[in-house]
Amino acid sequence: MPGFAAAAQPWHDAFSLVGAASATLVGLLFVAASVGSSLFNRDRQPAFRAFVSSSVVHFSCVLAAGLIGMVPTQSWLLGGLLIGGDGLFGLGYGVLVIVSMRRHGITTNIGWDDRLLYALVPVGGHLAMVAAAVLLLMQAPAGFAVLAVAIAVLLFAGIRNAWDITAWSVLARGK
């Protein structure tokens, strides 16, 4: 059985690409947050955390998964634990976002698409990442395919959410 790094090798370019994309998108979110900074006052702090901060966390988890996938370790245990930790962190944060959105009444003020793509889809992506970790801990190379699906889900939801945040900031500034 090949080591973790050898099994991850066919995925190297994919991990590199999504890592670079997620890092770039985190930077762009910082720009969007700066442009809309006057819109995020104390009253909108829960919304800022639910939308902007959670998008940064999900992109950061994609970046971390990409970096972990390129770690030159032979240890399936280390690779699986790192991916599992990344997935559990994102999952925990996603659950906190859902709880916060409900507590602050945000879910009643947004459409179903926002509830789905800011909360439920990222939680599903992080659950898939945890499933990938379990497969990797079992030394199953299919774990890399599940990980690719997980990071694709998180990346695409994050791209949509970053666009939504940017569009909202521009439209809200015009009011």
Residue pairs with C-beta under 8 A, 6 or more apart in sequence:
1 139
3 73
3 74
3 75
3 76
4 71
4 73
4 74
4 75
4 76
4 78
4 79
4 136
5 71
5 72
5 73
5 74
6 74
7 76
7 141
7 144
8 15
8 69
8 70
8 79
8 144
10 144
11 69
11 144
11 147
11 148
12 69
12 70
14 69
14 148
15 65
15 66
15 67
15 69
15 70
16 66
16 70
17 66
18 62
18 63
18 65
18 66
18 151
18 152
18 155
19 62
19 63
19 66
19 67
19 70
20 66
21 62
21 155
22 59
22 60
22 62
22 63
22 66
22 155
22 158
23 59
23 63
25 59
25 158
25 159
25 162
26 56
26 59
26 60
26 63
28 162
29 52
29 55
29 56
29 59
29 162
29 165
30 56
32 52
32 162
32 165
32 166
32 169
33 40
33 48
33 52
33 165
35 166
35 169
35 170
35 173
36 165
36 168
36 169
36 172
36 173
38 173
39 169
39 172
39 173
40 47
40 48
40 52
46 100
46 101
46 103
46 104
46 106
47 104
47 106
49 97
49 100
50 97
50 100
50 101
50 104
50 106
50 118
51 118
51 161
51 164
51 165
52 165
54 93
54 94
54 97
54 118
54 122
54 161
55 118
55 158
55 161
55 162
55 165
57 90
57 93
58 90
58 94
58 122
58 125
58 154
58 157
58 158
58 161
59 154
59 155
59 158
61 86
61 87
61 89
61 90
61 126
61 129
61 154
62 151
62 154
62 155
62 158
64 86
65 83
65 86
65 129
65 147
65 150
65 151
66 151
68 79
68 82
68 83
68 86
69 83
69 144
69 147
71 78
71 79
71 82
73 79
76 136
76 137
76 139
77 137
79 136
80 133
80 134
80 136
80 137
80 143
81 133
81 137
83 129
83 132
83 133
83 136
83 143
83 147
84 129
84 130
84 133
84 134
84 137
86 129
87 126
87 127
87 128
87 129
87 130
87 132
87 133
87 150
88 126
88 130
90 122
90 125
90 126
90 129
90 154
91 123
91 126
91 127
91 129
91 130
94 119
94 122
94 123
94 126
95 123
97 118
97 119
97 122
98 119
98 120
98 123
100 106
101 107
101 115
101 118
101 119
107 115
110 118
114 164
117 157
117 160
117 161
117 164
118 157
118 161
121 153
121 157
122 153
122 154
122 157
122 158
124 153
125 150
125 151
125 153
125 154
125 157
126 150
126 154
128 146
128 147
128 149
128 150
128 153
129 147
129 150
129 151
129 154
131 146
131 150
132 143
132 144
132 146
132 147
132 150
133 143
134 143
135 142
135 143
135 146
136 143
136 144
136 147
